[in-house]
Amino acid sequence: MTVRRWRAGWATVAGLSFAALYVVGRGDARRAWLAYLVAWMPILGIALGSLSLLMVHALTGGAWGRRLQPAFVSGALYLPAALLLALPLLIAAPSIFPWARQNAGKDWPFFYLNLPFFYARTLVCFACWLVWMRGILGRLRDASRPWPGFAAAGLVMMTVTVSLWATDWIMSQVRGWHSTALGVTVLSAQWLIALAFAIVRDARCNDTRCPPTLSRDLGSLLLVALLGWAYLGFVDFLTAWIADLPADTVWYLPRLTTSWRWLGTGIVILNFVPIVLLLFSAFKCNPRALARLAGALAVLQALYGFWLILPDVHPQGMTLGLVDPLAWIGVCAGAMLGHAAWRQRSWRSSE
């Protein structure tokens, strides 16, 4: 009975939040849907990043993967809920993407950016992610099934599909913008938020305290993930600054010349502090401190989603409204409800 009440509570919260989001966002539908997209991206990132890290561990081995495997599996189980939560975004695609409007003009590459082809690419990505999730969970239950080849192919698939998804859902928001680094930058952000989620969940749900040596290894992995994401983001910015071409700078102009720059500056500074802390072995050997830092990094990655999406709809400066918390509450409640249902189904199928 308690479980039913818990699910009913999450369903009520999600329903009321989405209803309020619809009412509040009627005046600016695109702004409301982009707030929904920003809230949805971290859920998808945790799921895809967890799947990728499970495949990385299958190829490399190590105590870190055995320790965090339950947390990675839990993160991967958010994928079905994330894909269901994407259905409203697919339905509202004509309101979200400028190229999908009737008066979009001829400057967009319509041979690629058209709704039928967009839906086809999205469905292919979703199908690939679900197939690999099922294959990974099946191999975790049955150790006799081969891992290395499946994991290697999965990492290649993940790189291609995430790059394709980032191009369609993020890059296509800005007319004329091109970035070859966006896909791998988004993929590295997904790895970072998934690793941070796993460290936090392990600290909260694991009865056995993480040994200091293993905690140090987890801290080192978190540092590598953070440095990789920061490096890719910096290289993309440096390339655009050196080239000084309209196709490269059009995306950075509202983010660097308006009040949105304060959000970007804050993200850079707040991510620099964890880099410094993770350089100290004494800090990494403290599981509680490491878990708190991982939680802060997960929040910063959520803020990174704001910086990726919202300046394109408000290029004149930073503007946040009631639609933002409503979207977050609704998406998180829906993700928790879907995660619980899928997790229970997975347990039953494994018995």
C-alpha positions in Angstrom: 0.0 0.0 0.0 2.9 2.4 0.8 4.4 1.8 -2.7 1.0 2.6 -4.3 0.7 5.8 -2.3 4.3 6.7 -3.2 3.6 6.2 -6.9 0.3 8.0 -6.7 2.1 10.9 -5.1 4.7 11.1 -7.9 2.0 10.8 -10.5 0.0 13.6 -8.9 3.0 15.9 -8.6 3.9 15.2 -12.3 0.4 15.8 -13.5 -0.1 19.0 -11.6 3.3 20.4 -12.7 2.7 19.6 -16.3 -0.8 21.1 -16.1 0.6 24.3 -14.5 3.4 24.4 -17.1 0.8 24.2 -19.9 -1.2 27.1 -18.4 1.7 29.3 -17.6 3.5 28.6 -20.9 0.5 29.3 -23.2 1.8 32.8 -23.9 5.2 31.6 -25.1 5.0 28.0 -26.1 8.5 27.7 -27.4 10.0 29.0 -24.1 7.9 26.5 -22.1 8.9 23.6 -24.3 12.6 24.6 -24.1 12.3 24.7 -20.3 11.0 21.1 -20.6 13.9 20.2 -22.9 16.4 21.6 -20.4 14.9 19.6 -17.6 14.7 16.4 -19.7 18.3 16.4 -20.8 20.0 15.5 -17.5 17.6 12.5 -17.1 18.7 11.3 -20.5 22.3 12.1 -19.7 22.3 9.9 -16.6 20.8 7.0 -18.5 23.1 7.1 -21.5 26.1 7.9 -19.5 25.5 5.0 -17.2 25.1 2.6 -20.2 28.4 3.9 -21.6 30.3 3.5 -18.4 29.0 0.0 -18.0 30.4 -0.8 -21.4 33.7 0.9 -20.6 34.0 -1.3 -17.5 33.3 -4.3 -19.6 36.3 -3.5 -21.7 38.7 -2.3 -19.0 37.6 -4.1 -15.8 38.5 -2.7 -12.4 37.2 -2.4 -8.8 35.5 0.9 -9.6 33.1 -0.6 -12.0 32.2 -3.5 -9.7 31.6 -1.1 -6.9 29.4 1.3 -9.0 27.7 -1.3 -11.1 24.4 -1.3 -9.1 24.4 2.5 -9.4 25.1 2.4 -13.1 22.3 -0.1 -13.6 19.9 2.1 -11.6 20.9 5.1 -13.8 20.4 3.1 -17.0 16.9 2.2 -15.9 15.9 5.8 -16.3 16.2 5.4 -20.1 12.6 4.1 -20.7 11.2 6.9 -18.6 13.3 9.4 -20.4 12.2 8.2 -23.8 8.5 8.3 -22.8 9.0 11.8 -21.5 10.4 12.8 -24.9 7.1 12.1 -26.6 5.7 15.5 -25.8 8.8 17.1 -27.2 8.4 15.2 -30.4 4.8 16.2 -30.7 5.7 19.8 -30.0 8.7 19.8 -32.5 7.1 22.4 -34.8 6.9 24.8 -31.9 10.4 24.0 -30.6 12.6 24.1 -33.7 12.8 27.3 -35.8 13.4 25.3 -39.0 10.1 23.3 -38.5 7.9 26.4 -38.8 6.1 27.2 -42.1 7.7 30.7 -42.4 11.2 29.4 -41.6 12.7 30.7 -44.8 15.1 29.1 -47.2 18.4 29.4 -45.2 17.9 26.1 -43.4 19.1 22.9 -45.0 15.7 21.4 -45.5 17.1 18.3 -47.2 18.2 17.3 -43.7 16.1 19.5 -41.3 12.6 18.4 -42.1 10.2 16.8 -39.7 9.8 13.3 -41.3 13.6 12.8 -41.5 14.0 14.3 -38.0 11.5 11.8 -36.5 13.2 8.9 -38.4 16.6 9.8 -37.0 15.2 10.2 -33.5 13.5 6.9 -33.6 16.7 5.2 -34.8 18.6 6.7 -31.9 16.0 5.7 -29.4 15.8 2.2 -30.8 19.6 1.7 -30.6 19.7 2.9 -27.0 16.9 0.5 -26.0 18.5 -2.4 -27.8 21.8 -1.9 -26.1 20.2 -1.3 -22.7 18.5 -4.6 -23.0 21.6 -6.3 -24.2 23.7 -4.9 -21.3 21.2 -5.8 -18.6 20.9 -9.3 -20.1 24.7 -9.8 -20.0 24.9 -8.6 -16.4 22.3 -11.3 -15.5 24.0 -14.0 -17.6 27.8 -14.0 -17.4 28.2 -16.6 -20.1 27.1 -14.1 -22.8 30.0 -12.4 -24.6 30.8 -8.8 -23.5 33.8 -7.2 -25.2 32.6 -7.1 -28.8 29.1 -5.9 -27.8 30.5 -3.2 -25.5 33.0 -2.0 -28.1 30.3 -1.8 -30.8 28.0 -0.1 -28.2 30.5 2.7 -27.5 30.8 3.4 -31.2 27.0 3.4 -31.5 26.7 5.7 -28.5 29.2 8.2 -30.0 27.4 8.3 -33.3 23.9 8.5 -32.0 24.6 11.1 -29.3 26.4 13.2 -31.8 23.4 12.9 -34.1 21.0 13.7 -31.3 23.0 16.7 -30.2 23.0 18.0 -33.8 19.2 17.7 -34.1 18.1 18.9 -30.7 20.8 21.5 -29.8 22.7 22.6 -32.9 19.6 23.0 -35.1 18.2 25.7 -32.7 20.6 28.2 -34.2 20.6 29.1 -37.9 24.0 28.7 -39.5 25.9 27.3 -36.5 28.3 24.4 -37.0 30.4 22.6 -34.4 32.1 19.3 -34.9 32.9 19.2 -31.1 29.3 19.4 -29.9 28.5 15.7 -30.0 31.6 14.5 -28.1 31.2 17.4 -25.6 27.6 16.4 -24.9 28.7 12.7 -24.6 31.5 13.7 -22.1 28.9 15.7 -20.1 26.7 12.6 -20.0 29.6 10.5 -18.7 30.3 13.1 -16.0 26.8 13.4 -14.7 26.3 9.6 -14.8 29.5 9.1 -12.8 28.5 11.8 -10.3 25.1 10.3 -10.0 26.6 6.8 -9.4 29.0 8.1 -6.7 26.2 9.9 -4.8 23.8 6.9 -5.1 26.6 4.5 -3.9 27.2 6.7 -0.9 23.5 6.8 0.0 22.4 3.2 -0.7 25.5 1.0 -0.1 25.7 -0.3 3.5 29.4 -1.0 3.1 31.5 2.2 3.4 33.7 2.7 0.4 37.4 1.9 1.2 39.7 4.9 1.1 41.8 3.4 -1.8 38.7 2.8 -3.9 37.3 6.2 -3.0 40.6 7.7 -4.3 40.2 5.8 -7.6 36.6 7.1 -7.9 37.8 10.6 -7.3 40.5 10.2 -9.9 37.9 9.0 -12.4 35.6 11.9 -11.6 38.6 14.3 -12.1 39.3 12.7 -15.5 35.7 13.0 -16.6 35.5 16.6 -15.4 38.8 17.5 -17.2 37.7 15.8 -20.4 34.4 17.7 -20.5 36.2 21.0 -19.7 38.9 20.4 -22.3 36.4 19.7 -25.1 34.3 22.8 -24.2 37.4 25.0 -24.1 38.8 23.7 -27.4 35.4 24.4 -29.1 35.4 27.9 -27.8 39.1 28.5 -28.7 38.5 27.2 -32.2 35.5 29.6 -32.7 37.5 32.5 -31.3 40.5 31.9 -33.6 38.5 31.3 -36.7 36.2 34.3 -36.0 33.7 33.1 -38.6 29.9 33.8 -38.5 29.1 30.1 -38.6 31.3 29.6 -35.4 30.6 32.8 -33.5 26.8 33.0 -33.9 26.2 30.6 -31.1 28.6 32.3 -28.7 27.4 35.9 -29.3 24.3 35.9 -26.9 26.3 33.8 -24.4 29.2 36.2 -24.2 27.8 39.6 -25.0 24.7 39.6 -22.8 23.9 38.7 -19.2 24.0 35.0 -20.1 27.8 35.4 -19.8 27.4 35.5 -16.0 25.9 32.0 -16.1 28.7 30.7 -18.2 31.3 32.4 -16.0 29.7 30.9 -12.9 29.7 27.4 -14.4 33.4 27.7 -15.3 34.4 29.0 -11.9 32.3 26.5 -10.0 33.7 23.6 -12.0 37.3 24.9 -11.5 36.9 24.5 -7.7 36.2 20.7 -7.9 39.2 20.3 -10.2 41.5 21.8 -7.5 39.9 19.7 -4.7 40.2 16.5 -6.7 43.9 17.0 -7.0 44.4 16.3 -3.3 44.5 12.6 -2.4 43.2 13.3 1.2 40.0 14.7 -0.3 39.5 11.8 -2.7 40.0 9.3 0.1 37.0 10.8 2.0 33.9 9.1 0.6 31.4 11.6 2.2 33.3 14.6 0.9 33.6 13.0 -2.5 29.8 12.2 -2.6 29.0 15.8 -1.8 31.3 17.1 -4.5 29.8 14.6 -7.0 26.3 15.9 -6.1 27.5 19.5 -6.7 28.9 18.5 -10.1 25.6 16.9 -11.1 23.8 20.2 -10.3 26.4 22.1 -12.3 25.8 19.8 -15.3 22.1 20.6 -15.0 23.0 24.3 -15.2 25.1 23.6 -18.2 21.9 22.5 -19.9 20.4 26.0 -19.3 23.5 27.5 -21.0 23.2 25.2 -23.9 19.6 25.9 -24.7 18.0 29.0 -23.3 20.2 31.8 -24.7 18.8 30.8 -28.2 15.3 31.7 -27.2 16.3 34.8 -25.2 19.3 36.2 -27.0 18.8 39.6 -25.4 19.8 38.4 -22.0 19.3 35.9 -19.2 15.6 35.4 -18.3 14.2 32.7 -16.1 10.6 32.3 -15.3 8.0 30.1 -13.6 8.1 27.6 -16.4 11.6 26.5 -15.4 10.9 25.1 -11.9 7.5 23.7 -13.1 9.3 21.8 -15.9 11.9 20.5 -13.6 9.4 19.3 -11.0 7.2 17.6 -13.6 10.1 15.9 -15.5 11.8 14.7 -12.3 8.5 13.4 -10.8 7.7 11.6 -14.1 11.2 10.1 -14.3 11.1 8.8 -10.7 7.7 7.2 -11.4 8.9 5.6 -14.6 12.2 4.5 -13.1 10.4 2.8 -10.2 8.0 0.9 -12.5 10.7 -0.2 -14.9 13.0 -1.3 -12.0 10.2 -3.4 -10.5 9.6 -5.0 -13.9 13.3 -5.8 -14.3 13.5 -7.4 -10.9 10.5 -9.6 -11.8 12.0 -10.7 -15.1 15.2 -11.6 -13.4 13.6 -13.9 -10.8 
